[in-house]
Amino acid sequence: MRALVVVAIAGCASSPPPPPSNQMPTGPLTTVTGRITDESNAPLEGVTVIVNPAGRWADTEGRPPEGEKPLADSITDAKGVYEIDKLAPGRYDVRFYYVDIVAHRVVDVRGPSTVDQQINGGWMSSGVQRHCADASAASCK
């Protein structure tokens, strides 16, 4: 009888049950911080910063489809500073929304990262800077 009990315990120790699927991913999590400024390096307060896995919402230029939420977001404070924590290492789209201006960066996050951005009155999408003095211009839509 004792031999049977020992075998059963050894079997349990070698193959633990899988974790529930609703648990947060385990492993090292990291933080992305940064400072957003205007063209004169003055801090910009109220800039919305959205982080998503790279390529998510690419067909909508980073704007969330109705009903979807970003992986993480933040708003800059009076010093133009934002912080997004609890990110797993990976490749992310970081988008900055200020009034009708959008700036976009793709970053590889392997540990604590700083992603600063200067917003200079243009509109950026897919890495192309477009100046939009006339908001009705086709290149600004």
C-alpha positions, 0 to 999 in steps of 0.5 A, spaced: 500 500 500 505 504 501 508 503 494 502 505 491 502 512 495 509 513 493 508 512 486 501 517 486 505 522 489 511 522 484 506 522 479 503 529 481 510 532 483 512 531 475 506 534 472 503 540 475 496 542 473 496 548 468 494 555 470 487 557 469 487 561 462 484 568 466 491 569 469 495 575 468 502 572 464 507 570 468 514 573 467 518 580 468 513 586 466 516 592 464 514 600 464 514 605 458 515 612 460 516 618 456 516 626 456 512 629 450 514 636 448 512 641 443 517 644 437 520 649 443 521 643 447 515 646 452 511 640 455 505 638 453 499 636 458 493 632 456 496 628 450 493 621 450 498 615 449 496 609 447 500 602 447 498 596 443 501 590 440 505 592 433 500 592 428 494 592 432 489 597 429 494 598 423 488 599 418 485 604 422 491 608 423 491 606 430 484 609 432 480 604 436 475 600 432 468 602 436 468 598 442 475 596 443 480 598 448 487 599 447 492 594 451 494 600 455 494 608 455 496 614 459 495 621 459 501 626 460 501 631 466 503 638 467 510 636 465 508 632 459 510 626 462 506 619 462 508 612 464 505 605 462 507 599 466 505 592 467 507 591 459 510 584 457 517 585 453 515 585 446 514 590 440 509 595 441 505 601 437 506 607 441 501 612 439 500 620 441 494 623 440 494 631 441 488 635 439 487 633 431 495 631 431 497 623 431 504 621 432 506 614 431 512 610 433 514 602 433 518 600 439 521 594 442 521 594 449 525 589 452 526 592 459 524 599 462 524 604 456 523 611 455 519 613 449 519 621 448 516 625 443 516 632 440 509 634 437 510 639 432 504 641 429 504 636 423 500 629 422 504 623 422 502 616 420 506 610 418 512 614 419 510 619 414 510 626 416 505 631 413 503 638 415 496 640 415 495 647 415 489 646 411 485 641 415 481 639 409 487 637 405 486 630 402 493 629 405 491 630 412 485 625 412 
